[in-house]
Amino acid sequence: MKDFWDELREKVAKKDANKNEIRLYKLGKALYHLSIDPFYPALVTHEIPEMSKRYGEKVWQSYLENNTPGAGRIYWSYGPGKNDITVTGLEPHPNTKSNAYKKIRLSSMEL
């Protein structure tokens, strides 16, 4: 896996990666930062109160990418263990209209 990641990182740095490789690299990088510090500045992590209310526990959103059409977002919650994070969704950023988060469906929140 390390060899794969190193090759992917090199392709992205050399601007020799295709669209899917770039997206995979962004996801891996974001998940790495999320695992080290969920509030790493580039993740712009924040709670989504509407979704927290719907699912009955705090739901957080972190940036997968920004300034990109359909920029990806990672949705997650704490648990099941004390130091665990469970990713419950990978979705494009919802539009800015009211009720935008109603369209997002997360995987099981049973932690």
N, C-alpha and C positions, 0 to 999 in steps of 0.2 A: 504494500500500500504506500509506503514511504517513497519508493521509486516512482510509482504512478503520480503521486502528489508533486514530487520534485519536477517531473517531466511536464506536468500540467502547468505548474507555476512558471517554468521556463518558457513554455509556449505562449502563455499570456504576456509575460514580460517582453518577449520578442515580437509581440503582436502577430503571432503565427497561429493563434488558436481560433477555431471556428465558434460560431454563436453558442452551440451547446456546451462546448468546453469552457467558454467564458462564464456561462451561467453556473456550471458545476463548480468552477473555481470560486465564484462569488458565494455560493451556498456553503462550500467547505470553509471558506474564510470566516463567514458570518457565524457558522456553528462553532468554530474554534473560539472566536471572541465571546460568544454567548456562554460557552462552557467555562471560560476563565473568569469573565466578569460580565454578567447580564446587562450591566449599565455602562459598558464600554461606550465612549462618546459617539463613535461612528454608527453604532446600532440605533441610536436615538430611541431607546426603549421607553415605552410608556404604557400605562394601563388603558384598556378600552372599557370604560365604565358600563356602556350599553351591553357589551358581551359578558362582562363579569356578572351583571345582574341576571342576564339570560341563563348563564351556566351555573350560577350559584357559588362561584369562586373567582378569584382575581384572574383575569385573562390579560396577558401582556402582548404587545406588538413590538417587534424589533425590525429594523430595516435590513433587508437582504441587499437592496440596491436603492439608489436614489437618482433623481434626474434622468430617468429612463422611462419610456412609455410602458405602462403596465408594471411599474417597479414592484418587485416582489417583496412580500412581507412574511415574517415568521411569527406565528401565534403560538404562545406557550403559557404554561402554568407551572408553579412550583409543585414538586412531589413526584412519586409517592414518598420517597425518603426525605430526610431532613435537608440534605444538600443536593437533591435531584431537581432537574428541570425536565418537563415532558413537553416536547413539541407536538402540538395538536393540529397545526395547519400551516401550509405553505400556499399563499394566495397572492394574486396581484393586488396592489393597493386599490381599495374601493374608491369609487368616485366620491366627490365631495358633497353630493346631495345629501339631504337629511335622510336618515334611515339606511345609509350606505352599508352599515355592518349587519343588517338583517339578512343580506344575501350570502354572508360568509357562514359556512357550516364547518365546524371543527370535528375532529375525530372524537371518540369517546373521552369524556372527561372523568371517567371513573378511575380515580387514582387510588 
